[in-house]
Amino acid sequence: MIKLIKKGVYYAGGKLVRAAAADAENAKKTMAYKILAAHNVAGEGDALSIKFDEITSHDITYVGIVQTAKASGLKEFPLPYTLTNCHNSLCAVGGTINEDDHVFGLSAARKYGGAFVPPHLAVIHQYMREARAFPGGMILGSDSHTRYGALGCMAVGEGGPELVKQLLGRTYEITRPQVIAVYLKGKLRKGVGPHDVALALVKATFGNGFVKNKILEFIGGGIKGLSMDYRNGIDVMTTETTCLSSVWETDKKTADYLALHGRGGAYKEMHPEDGAYYDGAVVVNLSKIEPMIALPFHPSNAYTIREFLSRPYELLKECEEKGKKLLPEGKGEFKLTDKIKDGKVYVEQGVIAGCAGGSYENVAEAAEIIGDTPINNFDFTLDVYPASQPVYKGLVENGYVSTLMDSGAVVKTAFCGPCFGAGDVPCNNGLSIRHTTRNFESREGSKPSGGQLSAVALMDARSIAATAKNGGAITSAMDEAYSAKIKKYRYDNKIYKARVFNGVGNPQRGEELRYGPNIADWPKMEPLKRDLVLKVVSVLTDPVTTTDELIPSGETSSYRSNPLKLAEFALSRKDPGYVARAKAVKAEGLPKELGFDENVTSYGSVVCAVKPGDGSAREQAASCQRVLGGAANIAVEYATKRYRSNLINWGMIPFIAKKNDFNVGDYVYIKDVKEKIANGDTEFSAEVISGDKKRRVTLSVAPLTEAERKIIVKGCLINYYRG
């Protein structure tokens, strides 16, 4: 299905041709290079300083972003900023605090001149596709799935502090990324959906890191056979490959999509020039893609449904064993092999939702597959969340909502909850199949520390519908007879005109920000002193640690406007004793018995891990550690650029060690750290103190920009801008 070419290639005459050597001159012919060049204000060279056209956030992140920017001198939004509300809109934890955040968001849009999309109208990325993204543009979002490449718009998901920089007129600093061609050829068969293509792509690229922090440029004749809903559905999942961004060729279908949404004038035809050079390629033969299933606990743990059903016990047993390791010893039980009954695999739940699953075509074709067949299994439920109210209205007008409701499915409003654990949490030991973006451990809402665990497998909406039609027995949509011809979608903008506040470019400076009782300012962060002593308070030995494990999603999202309250949940599902240990370090101060001068020595806690930071862009994975007194991370490597950036922006040093051989309670002493960071040093001699034993280690820090060095020395981004 998919072939990786790990050496440079040219795209000439519509075909890929192997290159003998890297070719910087012809790399300028890619779409990605030209878009970056148009937004780079640093001049020639590979050190880029990017100014984005627009930024966007949802209700988990925008309060913290506005608060940080305000504390740093914000007067008005200098570029269009869209605040959406699709995460804390149904989760009722904490009383009024979710709606208090929404009220704050609207007041910020009024005061500073932004756009505000009320709860239930749209999930963030569907709204941005419908109303904001445009060919040739660049958009920065505080959500990791910020991807509008199918519209020819390069979008990047980063932590909130990177959006703060844009709000303060600063830039996004990166080294010019490599560009990988994703060459699409062939044509998909009936029953194969965008998630099937996406999961196959993630499986081929995630584990080997082939596209990590690179840009995926989609080219080739296979694009023309894909609708815009298909393209958007594939594109949004490129985040799971760990690439930095994406961009697609545009064509008549792109133009028609923009025209349908009242933005035909934004269309721009985009293609790479003939002879464009790419640093590598992914060849996707669409004709050979089959319906896929990504088993727990990662989108890359993917198989064709055909292969999965040929050996379900073996594959479910592997997931079962991984799940058991998540539960505390003697607490709880996790079973998946009991889903196998009479040669079939039965699941308890199906969900079609969000920026990946809730598109018109996904839901409409799912309804066509189910038809007039009722879901005759009381142990199985099907929930459907159209990605926006306009999409919902189109499905209602064309009869698809009636079809789904008649079958027993429940159709709900636009909400991201099923993707991050704030909606449709399965039962203990339950298995849910979902057309959403992620299936990380506990992300569906279960709490292993409490002895409970459920799991999610990712599938395309079409095969989820086929499964629902067969009473919850996992079924490939290719095995179902149905009509793939769906009724034409008619977009109606009246919904947004009636409810979306658009104050872009029209700040009302006299407007007061409206604060609920949960919204709190950031606590004071101390600048870095000459030397540094770190106390190890957590050692994570998993091959990869996700941001969901660093700060859980789900109900905790309600507290994201209160840094200290949210920090109480840090690492709660991975290391329940972390918060108490970190607080103790902060409270006790530098131990006198170590013999270091507290006047010139910073003292803080440190989390040691193998590869932290995969998944969400949420800055709180770093900021929660910081408000608890964290001063650094020590990792063998960092899973994503965005997590490393979050550490830096919160004044934490992203150290790298050759081995994760530290123990809780160890002290790590780095002399002259402030001077070395300020001078751009990349190697640091450190002394590890374990009881009465001492040893020397070498820590490193990947090159930092001048601004990043200053941020760490100052103690955080807020201090840097205040200075």
C-alpha positions as CSV (number, residue, x, y, z in Angstrom):
1,M,0.0,0.0,0.0
2,I,2.7,2.4,1.0
3,K,6.4,2.7,0.1
4,L,9.0,4.9,1.7
5,I,11.8,6.5,-0.3
6,K,14.4,7.6,2.2
7,K,16.7,9.5,-0.2
8,G,16.1,12.6,-2.2
9,V,13.8,12.6,-5.2
10,Y,12.7,15.0,-8.0
11,Y,9.1,15.4,-9.1
12,A,9.4,15.7,-12.9
13,G,6.8,15.1,-15.5
14,G,4.3,14.0,-12.9
15,K,6.6,11.2,-11.6
16,L,9.2,10.7,-8.9
17,V,12.8,10.4,-10.0
18,R,15.7,9.4,-7.7
19,A,18.2,12.2,-7.0
20,A,21.9,11.6,-6.9
21,A,22.5,14.2,-4.2
22,A,20.7,16.9,-2.2
23,D,19.6,19.9,-4.3
24,A,19.0,23.1,-2.4
25,E,18.3,25.1,-5.5
26,N,15.5,22.8,-6.8
27,A,14.1,22.5,-3.3
28,K,12.9,26.0,-3.8
29,K,10.4,24.7,-6.3
30,T,8.2,23.0,-3.7
31,M,5.0,24.5,-2.5
32,A,6.2,24.4,1.1
33,Y,9.4,26.3,0.3
34,K,7.5,29.1,-1.4
35,I,4.9,29.4,1.4
36,L,7.6,29.5,4.1
37,A,9.6,32.1,2.1
38,A,6.5,34.3,1.8
39,H,6.1,34.3,5.6
40,N,9.7,34.4,6.7
41,V,10.9,37.8,7.9
42,A,14.5,36.8,8.6
43,G,15.8,37.0,5.0
44,E,18.0,34.3,3.4
45,G,19.3,31.3,5.2
46,D,17.8,28.3,7.0
47,A,17.0,30.1,10.3
48,L,13.4,31.1,9.7
49,S,11.3,33.7,11.5
50,I,7.7,33.1,10.6
51,K,4.8,35.5,10.9
52,F,1.5,33.7,10.5
53,D,-1.6,35.1,8.7
54,E,-4.0,33.9,11.4
55,I,-4.1,32.1,14.7
56,T,-6.7,30.0,16.4
57,S,-7.5,28.3,19.8
58,H,-10.2,26.4,21.5
59,D,-11.6,26.7,25.1
60,I,-9.0,24.5,26.7
61,T,-6.2,26.9,25.7
62,Y,-7.3,30.4,24.9
63,V,-7.8,31.7,28.5
64,G,-4.2,30.9,29.3
65,I,-3.0,32.4,26.0
66,V,-4.9,35.7,26.5
67,Q,-3.8,35.9,30.2
68,T,-0.1,35.4,29.2
69,A,-0.3,37.9,26.4
70,K,-2.1,40.4,28.6
71,A,0.6,40.0,31.3
72,S,3.2,40.6,28.6
73,G,1.7,43.9,27.4
74,L,-1.0,43.0,24.9
75,K,-3.2,45.9,23.7
76,E,-5.0,44.4,20.7
77,F,-4.8,41.3,18.5
78,P,-2.5,42.3,15.6
79,L,-3.7,39.4,13.4
80,P,-7.0,37.5,13.1
81,Y,-7.5,35.3,16.1
82,T,-10.4,32.9,16.2
83,L,-11.5,31.6,19.6
84,T,-13.6,28.4,19.3
85,N,-15.5,26.4,22.0
86,C,-15.6,22.7,21.3
87,H,-13.7,21.1,24.2
88,N,-15.4,22.3,27.4
89,S,-18.8,22.6,26.0
90,L,-20.4,19.4,27.4
91,C,-18.2,18.5,30.3
92,A,-19.9,19.7,33.5
93,V,-17.0,19.3,35.9
94,G,-16.4,22.3,38.2
95,G,-19.9,23.9,38.2
96,T,-19.9,27.2,36.2
97,I,-16.2,27.3,35.2
98,N,-16.6,26.1,31.7
99,E,-19.1,28.7,30.8
100,D,-17.1,31.3,32.7
101,D,-14.3,30.5,30.3
102,H,-16.6,31.0,27.3
103,V,-17.8,34.4,28.7
104,F,-14.1,35.4,29.2
105,G,-13.4,34.4,25.6
106,L,-16.2,36.5,24.1
107,S,-15.1,39.5,26.2
108,A,-11.5,39.0,25.0
109,A,-12.7,38.9,21.3
110,R,-14.5,42.1,21.9
111,K,-11.7,43.9,23.8
112,Y,-8.8,42.9,21.6
113,G,-10.6,42.4,18.2
114,G,-11.0,38.7,17.5
115,A,-13.6,36.2,16.4
116,F,-15.6,34.0,18.8
117,V,-17.4,30.8,17.8
118,P,-19.9,29.8,20.5
119,P,-20.1,26.2,21.9
120,H,-21.8,23.5,19.8
121,L,-21.5,25.5,16.5
122,A,-18.4,23.8,15.2
123,V,-15.2,22.0,16.2
124,I,-12.2,24.2,15.8
125,H,-10.7,22.7,12.7
126,Q,-14.0,22.3,10.8
127,Y,-14.8,26.0,11.4
128,M,-11.3,27.1,10.2
129,R,-11.7,25.0,7.0
130,E,-15.1,26.4,6.3
131,A,-14.5,30.0,7.2
132,R,-10.8,31.0,7.5
133,A,-8.1,28.8,5.8
134,F,-6.9,29.7,2.3
135,P,-4.4,28.6,-0.3
136,G,-0.9,30.0,0.2
137,G,-1.6,31.0,3.8
138,M,-0.1,29.9,7.2
139,I,-2.2,29.5,10.3
140,L,-0.9,28.7,13.8
141,G,-3.2,26.9,16.3
142,S,-2.9,25.9,19.9
143,D,-4.1,22.4,19.1
144,S,-1.9,19.7,17.7
145,H,-4.3,18.8,14.9
146,T,-4.1,22.3,13.3
147,R,-3.9,21.1,9.7
148,Y,-5.5,22.8,6.7
149,G,-3.0,21.6,4.1
150,A,-5.8,20.1,1.9
151,L,-6.8,23.7,1.2
152,G,-3.3,24.7,0.3
153,C,-2.8,26.3,3.7
154,M,0.2,25.3,5.8
155,A,-1.0,25.1,9.4
156,V,1.0,24.3,12.5
157,G,-0.1,23.1,16.0
158,E,2.0,24.4,18.8
159,G,1.7,25.2,22.5
160,G,0.0,28.4,23.6
161,P,3.2,30.5,24.2
162,E,3.9,30.3,20.5
163,L,0.6,32.0,19.8
164,V,1.4,34.6,22.5
165,K,4.5,35.5,20.5
166,Q,2.4,36.1,17.4
167,L,0.0,38.3,19.5
168,L,3.0,40.3,20.7
169,G,4.3,40.9,17.2
170,R,7.1,38.4,17.5
171,T,7.9,35.4,15.2
172,Y,7.9,31.6,15.2
173,E,11.6,30.5,15.1
174,I,12.5,27.3,13.3
175,T,15.3,25.8,11.2
176,R,14.1,25.3,7.7
177,P,12.4,21.9,7.8
178,Q,12.9,19.1,5.3
179,V,10.0,18.5,2.8
180,I,8.8,15.0,2.1
181,A,6.7,14.3,-1.0
182,V,3.5,12.2,-0.4
183,Y,2.8,10.9,-3.9
184,L,-0.7,9.7,-4.3
185,K,-1.6,7.4,-7.1
186,G,-4.5,5.1,-8.0
187,K,-8.1,5.3,-6.8
188,L,-9.8,4.2,-3.6
189,R,-12.3,1.4,-3.7
190,K,-15.8,1.6,-2.4
191,G,-15.9,1.1,1.4
192,V,-12.5,2.7,1.9
193,G,-12.5,6.0,3.7
194,P,-10.1,8.8,4.5
195,H,-9.3,7.3,7.9
196,D,-8.1,4.1,6.2
197,V,-5.6,6.1,4.2
198,A,-4.5,8.1,7.2
199,L,-4.0,5.1,9.4
200,A,-2.0,3.3,6.8
201,L,0.2,6.5,6.4
202,V,0.7,6.8,10.2
203,K,1.6,3.1,10.5
204,A,4.2,3.5,7.8
205,T,5.9,6.6,9.2
206,F,5.4,7.0,12.9
207,G,7.6,4.3,14.4
208,N,10.6,5.0,12.3
209,G,10.4,8.8,12.7
210,F,10.7,9.2,8.9
211,V,8.7,12.4,8.7
212,K,9.3,13.8,12.3
213,N,9.3,17.6,12.3
214,K,9.2,17.7,8.4
215,I,6.6,19.0,6.0
216,L,4.4,16.6,4.0
217,E,3.7,17.9,0.5
218,F,0.8,15.9,-1.1
219,I,1.2,15.6,-4.9
220,G,0.3,13.2,-7.7
221,G,-2.6,12.1,-9.9
222,G,-4.3,10.3,-7.1
223,I,-5.4,13.6,-5.5
224,K,-8.0,14.3,-8.2
225,G,-10.0,11.3,-7.3
226,L,-10.4,12.5,-3.7
227,S,-13.2,14.8,-2.5
228,M,-12.3,17.7,-0.2
229,D,-13.8,15.8,2.7
230,Y,-11.5,12.9,2.0
231,R,-8.5,15.2,1.7
232,N,-9.3,17.1,4.9
233,G,-9.8,13.7,6.7
234,I,-6.4,12.4,5.6
235,D,-4.7,15.7,6.2
236,V,-5.8,16.2,9.8
237,M,-4.3,12.9,10.7
238,T,-0.8,13.8,9.5
239,T,-0.2,15.1,13.0
240,E,0.0,11.5,14.1
241,T,3.0,11.0,11.9
242,T,4.8,13.7,14.0
243,C,5.3,15.9,10.9
244,L,5.5,19.7,11.4
245,S,2.9,20.6,8.8
246,S,1.4,19.7,5.4
247,V,0.3,21.1,2.1
248,W,-1.6,19.7,-0.9
249,E,-1.9,20.7,-4.5
250,T,-5.0,22.6,-5.2
251,D,-7.5,22.1,-8.1
252,K,-11.1,22.6,-9.2
253,K,-12.4,20.7,-6.2
254,T,-10.5,23.1,-3.9
255,A,-11.9,26.1,-5.8
256,D,-15.5,24.6,-5.6
257,Y,-15.1,24.0,-1.9
258,L,-14.1,27.6,-1.2
259,A,-16.9,28.9,-3.5
260,L,-19.4,26.7,-1.7
261,H,-18.4,28.3,1.6
262,G,-18.6,31.9,0.1
263,R,-14.9,32.3,-0.2
264,G,-14.3,31.7,-3.9
265,G,-12.1,34.7,-4.2
266,A,-9.5,33.1,-1.9
267,Y,-8.7,30.3,-4.3
268,K,-5.2,30.1,-5.7
269,E,-3.9,27.3,-7.9
270,M,-0.9,25.6,-6.3
271,H,1.5,23.0,-7.6
272,P,5.2,22.3,-7.2
273,E,7.3,23.4,-10.2
274,D,8.5,20.7,-12.5
275,G,11.8,19.3,-11.2
276,A,11.1,20.2,-7.5
277,Y,13.4,18.4,-5.2
278,Y,12.2,16.6,-2.0
279,D,14.2,15.2,0.8
280,G,12.4,11.9,0.6
281,A,9.0,10.5,-0.4
282,V,6.1,8.4,0.7
283,V,4.3,6.6,-2.2
284,V,0.7,5.8,-1.5
285,N,-1.1,3.5,-3.9
286,L,-4.7,4.3,-3.1
287,S,-6.0,1.4,-5.1
288,K,-4.4,-1.0,-2.6
289,I,-5.6,0.7,0.6
290,E,-8.0,-1.4,2.6
291,P,-10.3,-0.7,5.6
292,M,-8.0,-0.4,8.6
293,I,-8.2,-0.7,12.4
294,A,-5.7,1.0,14.8
295,L,-5.7,-1.1,17.9
296,P,-5.0,0.3,21.4
297,F,-3.0,2.3,22.3
298,H,-1.7,4.3,19.4
299,P,-2.9,5.2,15.8
300,S,0.2,3.6,14.5
301,N,-0.8,0.2,15.9
302,A,-2.7,-0.4,12.7
303,Y,-3.7,-3.4,10.6
304,T,-6.1,-4.0,7.8
305,I,-9.4,-5.2,9.2
306,R,-9.0,-8.3,7.1
307,E,-5.7,-9.2,8.8
308,F,-7.0,-8.3,12.3
309,L,-10.0,-10.6,11.9
310,S,-7.7,-13.4,10.7
311,R,-5.9,-13.5,14.1
312,P,-7.9,-11.4,16.6
313,Y,-6.9,-13.4,19.7
314,E,-3.2,-12.8,19.1
315,L,-3.5,-9.1,18.4
316,L,-6.0,-8.4,21.2
317,K,-3.9,-10.4,23.6
318,E,-0.9,-8.1,22.9
319,C,-3.1,-5.0,23.6
320,E,-4.4,-6.7,26.7
321,E,-0.9,-7.3,28.1
322,K,0.0,-3.6,27.5
323,G,-3.2,-2.5,29.2
324,K,-2.5,-4.7,32.3
325,K,0.8,-2.9,32.8
326,L,-1.1,0.4,33.2
327,L,-3.1,-0.8,36.2
328,P,-1.7,-0.6,39.7
329,E,-0.6,-4.0,41.1
330,G,-3.6,-5.8,42.5
331,K,-6.0,-3.2,41.4
332,G,-8.4,-3.8,38.5
333,E,-8.4,-6.2,35.6
334,F,-8.2,-5.6,31.8
335,K,-9.6,-8.0,29.2
336,L,-10.0,-7.6,25.5
337,T,-9.9,-11.2,24.3
338,D,-13.4,-11.7,25.7
339,K,-14.7,-9.6,22.8
340,I,-14.2,-12.7,20.6
341,K,-17.5,-14.6,20.4
342,D,-18.4,-17.3,17.8
343,G,-15.5,-16.3,15.6
344,K,-16.4,-12.6,15.6
345,V,-15.1,-9.6,17.5
346,Y,-17.8,-7.6,19.2
347,V,-17.3,-4.0,20.6
348,E,-19.5,-2.0,23.0
349,Q,-19.5,1.3,21.3
350,G,-19.0,3.2,18.0
351,V,-18.3,6.9,17.7
352,I,-18.0,9.1,14.6
353,A,-16.9,12.6,15.6
354,G,-14.7,15.6,15.4
355,C,-12.4,17.1,12.9
356,A,-11.5,13.7,11.5
357,G,-14.8,11.9,11.6
358,G,-17.6,14.4,11.6
359,S,-17.6,15.6,8.0
360,Y,-20.7,15.5,5.8
361,E,-19.5,12.7,3.6
362,N,-18.3,10.5,6.4
363,V,-21.7,10.7,8.2
364,A,-23.8,10.6,5.0
365,E,-22.0,7.4,3.7
366,A,-22.3,5.8,7.2
367,A,-26.0,6.4,7.0
368,E,-26.2,4.9,3.5
369,I,-24.4,1.8,4.8
370,I,-26.7,1.4,7.8
371,G,-29.8,2.0,5.8
372,D,-33.0,0.8,7.4
373,T,-31.3,-1.8,9.5
374,P,-31.8,-1.3,13.3
375,I,-28.9,-1.8,15.7
376,N,-30.2,-5.0,17.2
377,N,-27.7,-5.2,20.1
378,F,-28.4,-3.6,23.4
379,D,-24.8,-4.0,24.3
380,F,-23.7,-1.7,21.5
381,T,-24.2,2.1,21.0
382,L,-23.5,4.4,18.1
383,D,-22.9,8.1,18.7
384,V,-22.5,10.6,15.8
385,Y,-21.2,14.2,16.2
386,P,-21.4,16.2,12.9
387,A,-18.4,18.5,12.9
388,S,-20.4,21.8,12.6
389,Q,-24.0,23.0,12.7
390,P,-23.9,23.7,8.9
391,V,-22.9,20.1,8.4
392,Y,-25.6,18.9,10.8
393,K,-28.2,21.0,9.0
394,G,-27.1,19.5,5.6
395,L,-27.4,16.0,7.0
396,V,-30.9,16.8,8.4
397,E,-32.1,18.3,5.1
398,N,-30.9,15.3,3.1
399,G,-32.5,12.8,5.5
400,Y,-29.4,11.2,6.8
401,V,-30.0,12.2,10.5
402,S,-33.4,10.5,10.3
403,T,-31.8,7.4,8.9
404,L,-29.3,7.3,11.7
405,M,-31.9,8.0,14.4
406,D,-34.2,5.4,13.1
407,S,-31.4,2.8,13.4
408,G,-30.9,3.7,17.0
409,A,-27.9,5.9,16.6
410,V,-27.7,9.1,18.7
411,V,-26.8,12.3,16.8
412,K,-25.2,15.1,18.9
413,T,-23.8,18.5,18.4
414,A,-20.2,19.5,17.4
415,F,-17.9,18.5,20.3
416,C,-14.3,17.2,20.6
417,G,-15.0,15.2,23.8
418,P,-14.8,11.7,22.4
419,C,-11.3,12.5,21.1
420,F,-9.9,13.5,24.5
421,G,-11.9,11.8,27.2
422,A,-14.7,14.2,28.0
423,G,-17.5,12.4,26.2
424,D,-18.8,8.9,25.6
425,V,-16.3,7.2,28.0
426,P,-16.7,3.5,27.5
427,C,-17.4,1.1,30.4
428,N,-14.6,-0.5,32.3
429,N,-13.0,-3.2,30.0
430,G,-15.0,-1.8,27.2
431,L,-13.7,-1.5,23.6
432,S,-14.9,1.5,21.5
433,I,-14.3,1.9,17.8
434,R,-14.0,5.5,16.8
435,H,-13.4,7.7,13.8
436,T,-11.5,10.3,15.8
437,T,-7.9,11.3,15.9
438,R,-6.3,9.4,18.8
439,N,-6.6,6.3,20.9
440,F,-3.8,6.8,23.4
441,E,-4.1,5.0,26.7
442,S,-6.7,6.6,29.1
443,R,-7.5,9.3,26.5
444,E,-11.0,7.9,26.3
445,G,-11.5,8.9,29.9
446,S,-10.8,5.8,32.0
447,K,-8.6,6.1,35.1
448,P,-6.1,3.2,35.5
449,S,-5.0,4.5,39.0
450,G,-8.5,3.8,40.1
451,G,-8.4,0.3,38.8
452,Q,-10.5,1.0,35.7
453,L,-9.4,0.8,32.0
454,S,-11.2,0.9,28.7
455,A,-9.8,1.1,25.2
456,V,-10.3,2.7,21.8
457,A,-9.6,1.3,18.3
458,L,-9.7,3.7,15.4
459,M,-11.6,2.9,12.3
460,D,-13.2,4.8,9.4
461,A,-16.8,5.9,9.7
462,R,-17.8,3.5,6.9
463,S,-16.5,0.4,8.7
464,I,-18.0,1.7,12.0
465,A,-21.3,1.9,10.2
466,A,-20.9,-1.7,8.8
467,T,-20.0,-2.8,12.4
468,A,-23.2,-1.1,13.7
469,K,-25.3,-2.8,11.0
470,N,-23.9,-6.1,12.1
471,G,-24.8,-5.6,15.8
472,G,-21.4,-4.5,17.0
473,A,-19.3,-7.2,15.3
474,I,-16.3,-5.6,13.6
475,T,-16.9,-5.5,9.9
476,S,-15.1,-4.0,6.9
477,A,-17.2,-1.6,4.9
478,M,-15.9,-3.4,1.8
479,D,-18.0,-6.4,2.8
480,E,-21.2,-4.4,2.7
481,A,-23.4,-3.8,-0.3
482,Y,-24.6,-0.2,-0.4
483,S,-24.8,2.9,-2.5
484,A,-21.8,5.2,-2.2
485,K,-23.6,7.9,-4.1
486,I,-24.6,10.5,-1.5
487,K,-26.9,13.5,-1.8
488,K,-25.2,16.8,-2.5
489,Y,-24.3,19.0,0.4
490,R,-25.6,22.6,0.6
491,Y,-23.6,24.8,3.0
492,D,-25.7,27.5,4.7
493,N,-23.8,30.4,6.3
494,K,-26.8,31.8,8.1
495,I,-25.9,29.8,11.1
496,Y,-22.6,31.5,11.5
497,K,-23.9,34.9,10.6
498,A,-26.4,34.6,13.4
499,R,-24.1,33.4,16.1
500,V,-20.4,34.0,15.4
501,F,-19.0,37.2,16.8
502,N,-16.5,38.7,14.3
503,G,-14.6,41.6,15.8
504,V,-11.4,41.0,13.8
505,G,-9.7,44.3,13.2
506,N,-12.2,46.2,15.4
507,P,-11.0,46.1,19.0
508,Q,-13.1,47.7,21.7
509,R,-10.4,48.7,24.2
510,G,-12.9,50.0,26.7
511,E,-14.4,46.5,27.0
512,E,-13.6,44.8,30.3
513,L,-12.5,41.2,30.4
514,R,-15.0,39.1,32.3
515,Y,-13.4,36.7,34.8
516,G,-15.1,33.8,36.5
517,P,-13.9,32.7,40.0
518,N,-11.7,29.9,38.6
519,I,-9.7,32.0,36.2
520,A,-6.4,32.8,37.9
521,D,-3.2,34.6,36.9
522,W,0.1,32.7,36.4
523,P,2.1,32.5,39.6
524,K,5.5,34.2,39.7
525,M,8.4,32.3,38.0
526,E,11.9,32.8,39.2
527,P,14.7,33.6,36.8
528,L,17.6,31.2,36.4
529,K,20.5,31.7,38.8
530,R,24.2,31.0,38.2
531,D,24.1,27.3,39.1
532,L,21.3,24.7,39.1
533,V,20.4,21.8,41.4
534,L,17.6,19.5,40.2
535,K,15.9,16.9,42.3
536,V,14.5,13.9,40.4
537,V,10.8,13.6,41.3
538,S,9.7,11.2,38.6
539,V,11.3,8.7,36.3
540,L,9.2,7.5,33.3
541,T,10.5,4.4,31.6
542,D,7.9,3.9,28.8
543,P,9.4,4.1,25.3
544,V,7.1,7.2,24.7
545,T,5.3,9.4,27.1
546,T,2.3,11.3,25.7
547,T,1.1,14.7,26.8
548,D,-2.0,13.0,28.0
549,E,0.1,11.2,30.5
550,L,2.0,14.4,31.5
551,I,-1.3,16.2,32.1
552,P,-4.5,14.1,31.6
553,S,-7.2,15.2,29.2
554,G,-10.9,14.8,30.0
555,E,-12.5,16.3,33.1
556,T,-9.2,18.0,34.0
557,S,-9.7,20.4,31.1
558,S,-12.2,22.3,33.1
559,Y,-9.5,23.5,35.3
560,R,-7.2,24.7,32.6
561,S,-7.8,28.4,33.4
562,N,-6.4,27.9,36.9
563,P,-2.7,26.9,36.7
564,L,-2.4,25.7,40.3
565,K,-5.6,23.7,40.4
566,L,-4.7,22.1,37.1
567,A,-1.2,21.2,38.3
568,E,-2.8,18.9,40.9
569,F,-3.5,16.5,38.1
570,A,0.0,16.4,36.6
571,L,1.2,12.8,35.9
572,S,-1.8,11.5,37.9
573,R,-2.4,8.6,35.6
574,K,1.3,7.7,35.2
575,D,2.9,8.6,38.5
576,P,0.4,9.5,41.2
577,G,3.1,10.4,43.7
578,Y,4.6,13.0,41.4
579,V,2.7,16.1,42.6
580,A,3.4,15.5,46.3
581,R,7.1,15.0,45.6
582,A,7.3,18.1,43.4
583,K,5.5,20.2,46.0
584,A,7.9,19.0,48.7
585,V,10.9,20.1,46.6
586,K,9.4,23.5,46.1
587,A,8.5,23.9,49.8
588,E,11.8,22.6,51.3
589,G,14.2,24.9,49.4
590,L,17.7,23.9,48.6
591,P,18.9,21.4,51.2
592,K,21.7,22.8,53.2
593,E,23.5,19.5,53.5
594,L,24.3,19.6,49.8
595,G,26.6,22.5,50.6
596,F,25.5,24.8,47.7
597,D,25.0,28.6,48.0
598,E,21.2,29.3,47.6
599,N,22.0,32.8,46.6
600,V,23.5,31.7,43.4
601,T,21.9,28.4,42.9
602,S,18.4,27.7,41.5
603,Y,16.7,24.7,42.9
604,G,13.8,22.8,41.3
605,S,12.4,19.5,40.4
606,V,13.0,17.5,37.2
607,V,11.1,14.8,35.4
608,C,13.3,12.2,33.6
609,A,11.9,10.3,30.7
610,V,12.8,8.3,27.6
611,K,10.8,10.2,24.9
612,P,8.2,12.6,26.4
613,G,5.8,14.9,24.6
614,D,4.0,12.8,21.9
615,G,0.5,13.9,21.0
616,S,-1.3,17.1,22.0
617,A,0.1,20.6,21.7
618,R,-1.2,21.5,25.1
619,E,1.3,23.8,26.9
620,Q,0.0,22.6,30.3
621,A,2.1,19.4,29.9
622,A,5.0,21.8,30.7
623,S,3.4,24.7,32.6
624,C,2.0,22.3,35.2
625,Q,5.5,21.1,36.0
626,R,6.7,24.7,36.1
627,V,4.2,25.9,38.6
628,L,5.0,23.0,40.8
629,G,8.6,24.1,40.8
630,G,9.9,22.2,37.8
631,A,13.1,23.6,36.3
632,A,14.0,21.1,33.6
633,N,13.3,17.8,31.8
634,I,15.9,15.2,31.2
635,A,15.1,13.0,28.2
636,V,16.9,10.6,25.8
637,E,15.0,12.5,23.1
638,Y,11.8,14.7,22.8
639,A,8.9,13.2,20.9
640,T,7.9,16.5,19.3
641,K,9.2,20.0,18.7
642,R,6.1,21.5,20.2
643,Y,6.6,19.8,23.6
644,R,10.3,21.0,23.7
645,S,9.1,24.5,22.8
646,N,6.6,24.4,25.6
647,L,9.3,23.5,28.1
648,I,11.5,26.4,26.8
649,N,8.7,28.9,26.9
650,W,8.0,28.1,30.5
651,G,11.6,28.5,31.4
652,M,12.5,24.9,31.7
653,I,15.7,23.5,30.2
654,P,15.2,20.6,27.8
655,F,18.2,18.5,28.7
656,I,19.2,15.4,26.8
657,A,21.0,12.4,28.4
658,K,22.3,9.3,26.7
659,K,20.5,7.1,29.2
660,N,17.5,7.5,31.4
661,D,19.4,6.0,34.3
662,F,18.3,8.4,37.1
663,N,16.4,7.5,40.2
664,V,13.7,9.4,42.2
665,G,15.5,11.3,44.9
666,D,18.7,11.9,42.9
667,Y,20.2,15.4,42.8
668,V,21.7,16.7,39.6
669,Y,24.1,19.7,39.9
670,I,25.0,21.8,36.9
671,K,27.6,24.6,37.6
672,D,27.5,27.8,35.6
673,V,24.3,26.8,33.8
674,K,23.1,30.4,33.4
675,E,26.3,31.5,31.6
676,K,26.4,28.4,29.4
677,I,22.7,28.7,28.3
678,A,23.2,32.4,27.6
679,N,26.3,31.6,25.5
680,G,24.6,28.9,23.5
681,D,26.6,26.0,24.9
682,T,25.2,22.6,24.0
683,E,27.0,20.4,26.4
684,F,26.8,20.5,30.2
685,S,28.9,18.6,32.7
686,A,26.7,17.5,35.6
687,E,27.2,15.8,38.9
688,V,24.6,13.2,40.0
689,I,24.3,12.8,43.8
690,S,22.6,9.5,44.9
691,G,22.8,9.3,48.7
692,D,26.5,9.2,49.5
693,K,27.5,8.3,45.9
694,K,28.4,10.8,43.2
695,R,29.0,10.4,39.5
696,R,29.6,12.6,36.5
697,V,27.4,12.7,33.4
698,T,27.2,14.9,30.3
699,L,23.9,16.5,29.5
700,S,23.2,18.2,26.3
701,V,20.7,20.7,24.9
702,A,20.0,20.9,21.2
703,P,20.8,24.4,19.8
704,L,18.6,27.2,21.1
705,T,17.7,30.4,19.3
706,E,18.9,33.7,20.9
707,A,15.3,34.4,22.1
708,E,14.9,30.9,23.5
709,R,18.2,31.3,25.5
710,K,16.9,34.6,26.9
711,I,13.5,33.1,27.8
712,I,15.2,30.3,29.9
713,V,17.5,32.7,31.7
714,K,14.6,35.0,32.5
715,G,12.5,32.1,33.9
716,C,9.6,32.1,31.4
717,L,8.1,33.8,28.4
718,I,6.1,36.3,30.6
719,N,9.3,37.4,32.4
720,Y,11.1,37.8,29.0
721,Y,8.5,40.1,27.6
722,R,8.1,42.0,30.9
723,G,11.8,42.6,30.7
